[in-house]
Amino acid sequence: MMTERGEGIDHLRRLAAQLEAHAFQVRLRSAAGLYPRLHVINPMAPARTEDVLAAHEEDGEWWFWLSWAGRIGHAEDVATAAERVASVLHVIRR
């Protein structure tokens, strides 16, 4: 059985793969005592970064959250979450 921490990391890895496919730079960080997080960098403007966390609600549903507590999407909807991260990092797709 996967641990809560392991499940969160798994969700973040799936989001990382989606973001990397769209040319974002990502780093998974999982320091002891802290929630695992995905550090996302806009390669066209490296000063634009955001940390994304995966956490579950009391009902057991997993969600992606921005570091400032903005919920961006359900963990099963990686594509929507990736688009919202891109929006926060001011990337316009054509």
C-alpha positions as CSV (number, residue, x, y, z in Angstrom):
1,M,0.0,0.0,0.0
2,M,1.3,3.4,-0.9
3,T,1.9,6.0,1.8
4,E,0.2,9.3,1.8
5,R,3.6,11.0,1.1
6,G,4.2,8.5,-1.7
7,E,0.8,9.1,-3.3
8,G,1.4,12.8,-3.2
9,I,4.8,12.4,-4.9
10,D,3.2,10.1,-7.5
11,H,0.7,12.8,-8.4
12,L,3.4,15.4,-8.6
13,R,5.5,13.2,-10.9
14,R,2.5,12.9,-13.3
15,L,2.1,16.6,-13.3
16,A,5.9,17.0,-13.9
17,A,5.7,14.8,-17.0
18,Q,2.9,16.9,-18.4
19,L,4.7,20.2,-17.7
20,E,8.0,18.9,-19.2
21,A,6.1,17.9,-22.3
22,H,5.3,21.6,-22.7
23,A,9.0,22.7,-22.1
24,F,8.8,23.7,-18.5
25,Q,11.7,23.0,-16.2
26,V,10.6,21.1,-13.1
27,R,12.3,19.8,-9.9
28,L,10.6,17.5,-7.5
29,R,11.5,18.4,-3.9
30,S,10.7,16.2,-1.0
31,A,12.7,17.3,2.0
32,A,12.0,15.6,5.3
33,G,9.4,17.3,7.4
34,L,7.9,19.3,4.5
35,Y,5.2,18.5,2.0
36,P,6.6,17.3,-1.3
37,R,6.4,20.0,-3.9
38,L,7.1,20.4,-7.6
39,H,9.2,23.5,-8.4
40,V,8.2,24.8,-11.8
41,I,10.3,27.2,-13.9
42,N,9.3,29.1,-17.0
43,P,12.4,28.6,-19.2
44,M,11.6,31.7,-21.2
45,A,11.6,33.8,-18.0
46,P,13.5,31.9,-15.3
47,A,12.6,34.4,-12.6
48,R,9.0,33.2,-13.0
49,T,8.6,30.1,-10.8
50,E,5.9,28.4,-8.8
51,D,5.8,25.6,-6.3
52,V,2.9,23.1,-6.7
53,L,1.8,20.7,-3.9
54,A,-0.5,17.7,-4.0
55,A,-2.7,17.2,-1.0
56,H,-5.9,15.4,-0.2
57,E,-9.1,16.7,1.3
58,E,-10.9,15.1,4.2
59,D,-13.0,13.1,1.7
60,G,-9.7,11.5,0.4
61,E,-9.8,13.3,-3.0
62,W,-6.4,14.6,-4.1
63,W,-5.9,18.1,-5.5
64,F,-3.0,20.2,-6.8
65,W,-2.4,23.5,-5.0
66,L,-0.2,26.4,-5.6
67,S,2.2,27.3,-2.8
68,W,0.0,30.3,-1.8
69,A,-3.0,27.9,-1.2
70,G,-4.6,28.3,-4.5
71,R,-6.3,25.1,-5.5
72,I,-5.7,24.6,-9.3
73,G,-7.2,21.2,-10.1
74,H,-8.0,17.7,-9.3
75,A,-5.1,15.3,-9.2
76,E,-6.7,13.1,-11.8
77,D,-6.9,16.0,-14.3
78,V,-3.3,16.7,-14.9
79,A,-3.8,18.5,-18.2
80,T,-6.0,21.2,-16.6
81,A,-3.6,21.6,-13.7
82,A,-0.7,22.0,-16.1
83,E,-2.6,24.7,-18.0
84,R,-3.4,26.6,-14.8
85,V,0.3,26.5,-13.8
86,A,1.2,27.8,-17.3
87,S,-1.3,30.6,-16.8
88,V,0.2,31.6,-13.4
89,L,3.6,31.6,-15.0
90,H,2.3,33.8,-17.8
91,V,2.9,31.5,-20.7
92,I,0.7,32.0,-23.7
93,R,0.3,28.9,-26.0
94,R,-0.7,29.3,-29.6
